[in-house]
Amino acid sequence: MLKLNVKLASWKVTILTKATTVLQTPTFKKAVKKLKPNQKKELDLAVKALMIKSTLGEQKKGDLAFLRVYKFKMNKQLTLLGYSFNNGTLILKLMALGSHENFYRDIKRHT
């Protein structure tokens, strides 16, 4: 059994809905394909946390207003997971994965 260990600043928002479908963009699939098995396990934990509470990530502003970014550690390195969540259909759409370097620039380029 996997333990879900997520640190949060606060639990002010109650869980209203739970994502039932997870979609992956081609960019995200390509990034996941390059991961090692232990990294994939850590990514799976992060995705499961987002499925339970989709508001974990920080909502971006401006050009990236459609995007939320969840930061987590993968092999002791900060990793960013870009996603969007549609409340009406309960779909979690995974868009990007990577370190902070050029993360936002690459997302703008692919959208």
C-alpha atoms as a printed R data frame, in Angstrom:
    type eleno elety resid chain resno       x      y       z
1   ATOM     1    CA   MET     A     1   0.000  0.000   0.000
2   ATOM     2    CA   LEU     A     2   1.363  3.410  -0.971
3   ATOM     3    CA   LYS     A     3   1.383  6.198   1.571
4   ATOM     4    CA   LEU     A     4   0.339  9.597   0.265
5   ATOM     5    CA   ASN     A     5   2.439 12.200   2.022
6   ATOM     6    CA   VAL     A     6   1.501 15.723   0.889
7   ATOM     7    CA   LYS     A     7   2.513 18.871   2.733
8   ATOM     8    CA   LEU     A     8  -0.015 21.691   2.530
9   ATOM     9    CA   ALA     A     9   0.020 25.211   3.916
10  ATOM    10    CA   SER     A    10  -3.631 24.929   4.877
11  ATOM    11    CA   TRP     A    11  -6.736 22.861   4.259
12  ATOM    12    CA   LYS     A    12  -9.147 25.811   4.057
13  ATOM    13    CA   VAL     A    13 -10.809 24.544   0.890
14  ATOM    14    CA   THR     A    14 -13.020 21.517   1.324
15  ATOM    15    CA   ILE     A    15 -12.879 18.712  -1.192
16  ATOM    16    CA   LEU     A    16 -15.973 19.088  -3.342
17  ATOM    17    CA   THR     A    17 -15.138 16.862  -6.277
18  ATOM    18    CA   LYS     A    18 -12.608 14.224  -7.120
19  ATOM    19    CA   ALA     A    19 -11.100 13.888 -10.596
20  ATOM    20    CA   THR     A    20 -12.255 10.709 -12.264
21  ATOM    21    CA   THR     A    21 -10.385 11.028 -15.570
22  ATOM    22    CA   VAL     A    22  -6.741 11.883 -16.209
23  ATOM    23    CA   LEU     A    23  -5.648 12.996 -19.668
24  ATOM    24    CA   GLN     A    24  -2.056 13.453 -20.813
25  ATOM    25    CA   THR     A    25  -0.784 15.784 -23.515
26  ATOM    26    CA   PRO     A    26   1.851 14.422 -25.947
27  ATOM    27    CA   THR     A    27   4.455 16.700 -24.319
28  ATOM    28    CA   PHE     A    28   3.705 15.224 -20.906
29  ATOM    29    CA   LYS     A    29   3.833 11.641 -22.236
30  ATOM    30    CA   LYS     A    30   7.241 12.300 -23.769
31  ATOM    31    CA   ALA     A    31   8.592 13.644 -20.467
32  ATOM    32    CA   VAL     A    32   7.211 10.656 -18.515
33  ATOM    33    CA   LYS     A    33   8.718  8.203 -20.980
34  ATOM    34    CA   LYS     A    34  12.208  9.454 -20.044
35  ATOM    35    CA   LEU     A    35  11.716  8.882 -16.293
36  ATOM    36    CA   LYS     A    36  13.206  5.999 -14.330
37  ATOM    37    CA   PRO     A    37  10.875  3.608 -12.436
38  ATOM    38    CA   ASN     A    38  11.486  5.223  -9.033
39  ATOM    39    CA   GLN     A    39  10.735  8.658 -10.514
40  ATOM    40    CA   LYS     A    40   7.521  7.340 -12.065
41  ATOM    41    CA   LYS     A    41   6.382  6.127  -8.627
42  ATOM    42    CA   GLU     A    42   6.902  9.611  -7.173
43  ATOM    43    CA   LEU     A    43   5.055 11.136 -10.122
44  ATOM    44    CA   ASP     A    44   2.172  8.701  -9.610
45  ATOM    45    CA   LEU     A    45   1.886  9.823  -5.981
46  ATOM    46    CA   ALA     A    46   1.754 13.458  -7.078
47  ATOM    47    CA   VAL     A    47  -0.944 12.709  -9.677
48  ATOM    48    CA   LYS     A    48  -2.992 10.766  -7.117
49  ATOM    49    CA   ALA     A    49  -2.740 13.723  -4.734
50  ATOM    50    CA   LEU     A    50  -4.028 16.010  -7.497
51  ATOM    51    CA   MET     A    51  -6.873 13.622  -8.243
52  ATOM    52    CA   ILE     A    52  -7.960 13.792  -4.609
53  ATOM    53    CA   LYS     A    53  -7.535 17.555  -4.258
54  ATOM    54    CA   SER     A    54  -7.224 19.364  -7.572
55  ATOM    55    CA   THR     A    55  -6.543 22.746  -5.962
56  ATOM    56    CA   LEU     A    56  -3.113 21.741  -4.597
57  ATOM    57    CA   GLY     A    57  -1.307 23.542  -7.395
58  ATOM    58    CA   GLU     A    58  -0.869 27.278  -7.679
59  ATOM    59    CA   GLN     A    59  -3.136 29.035 -10.203
60  ATOM    60    CA   LYS     A    60  -1.069 31.062 -12.688
61  ATOM    61    CA   LYS     A    61  -1.955 34.539 -13.958
62  ATOM    62    CA   GLY     A    62  -1.826 36.324 -17.300
63  ATOM    63    CA   ASP     A    63  -1.009 34.262 -20.392
64  ATOM    64    CA   LEU     A    64  -0.975 31.083 -18.305
65  ATOM    65    CA   ALA     A    65  -4.270 31.657 -16.479
66  ATOM    66    CA   PHE     A    66  -5.513 28.255 -17.698
67  ATOM    67    CA   LEU     A    67  -2.637 26.521 -15.895
68  ATOM    68    CA   ARG     A    68  -2.080 25.295 -12.346
69  ATOM    69    CA   VAL     A    69   1.402 24.218 -11.232
70  ATOM    70    CA   TYR     A    70   2.027 21.669  -8.484
71  ATOM    71    CA   LYS     A    71   5.549 21.581  -7.066
72  ATOM    72    CA   PHE     A    72   6.894 18.375  -5.554
73  ATOM    73    CA   LYS     A    73  10.235 16.657  -4.922
74  ATOM    74    CA   MET     A    74  11.415 13.919  -7.257
75  ATOM    75    CA   ASN     A    75  14.747 12.400  -6.228
76  ATOM    76    CA   LYS     A    76  15.430 15.378  -3.949
77  ATOM    77    CA   GLN     A    77  14.963 17.804  -6.859
78  ATOM    78    CA   LEU     A    78  12.105 20.267  -7.148
79  ATOM    79    CA   THR     A    79   9.850 19.250 -10.028
80  ATOM    80    CA   LEU     A    80   6.951 21.200 -11.503
81  ATOM    81    CA   LEU     A    81   3.810 19.513 -12.787
82  ATOM    82    CA   GLY     A    82   1.639 21.700 -14.993
83  ATOM    83    CA   TYR     A    83  -2.036 20.765 -15.242
84  ATOM    84    CA   SER     A    84  -5.534 22.101 -15.707
85  ATOM    85    CA   PHE     A    85  -8.674 20.931 -13.971
86  ATOM    86    CA   ASN     A    86 -12.166 21.203 -15.379
87  ATOM    87    CA   ASN     A    87 -14.732 21.112 -12.552
88  ATOM    88    CA   GLY     A    88 -17.707 20.512 -14.804
89  ATOM    89    CA   THR     A    89 -16.418 17.241 -16.259
90  ATOM    90    CA   LEU     A    90 -14.016 16.158 -13.490
91  ATOM    91    CA   ILE     A    91 -11.060 15.837 -15.862
92  ATOM    92    CA   LEU     A    92  -7.467 16.373 -14.781
93  ATOM    93    CA   LYS     A    93  -5.355 17.283 -17.835
94  ATOM    94    CA   LEU     A    94  -1.609 16.821 -17.301
95  ATOM    95    CA   MET     A    95   0.303 19.236 -19.515
96  ATOM    96    CA   ALA     A    96   3.964 19.480 -18.565
97  ATOM    97    CA   LEU     A    97   6.604 18.058 -16.259
98  ATOM    98    CA   GLY     A    98  10.102 19.312 -15.551
99  ATOM    99    CA   SER     A    99  12.443 21.475 -13.541
100 ATOM   100    CA   HIS     A   100  11.886 25.214 -13.239
101 ATOM   101    CA   GLU     A   101  14.396 26.017 -15.974
102 ATOM   102    CA   ASN     A   102  12.437 27.138 -19.070
103 ATOM   103    CA   PHE     A   103   9.277 25.413 -17.756
104 ATOM   104    CA   TYR     A   104   6.923 28.349 -18.300
105 ATOM   105    CA   ARG     A   105   8.504 29.368 -21.605
106 ATOM   106    CA   ASP     A   106   8.021 25.847 -22.971
107 ATOM   107    CA   ILE     A   107   4.381 25.746 -21.870
108 ATOM   108    CA   LYS     A   108   3.662 29.041 -23.649
109 ATOM   109    CA   ARG     A   109   5.298 27.647 -26.759
110 ATOM   110    CA   HIS     A   110   3.180 24.443 -26.777
111 ATOM   111    CA   THR     A   111  -0.179 26.136 -26.226
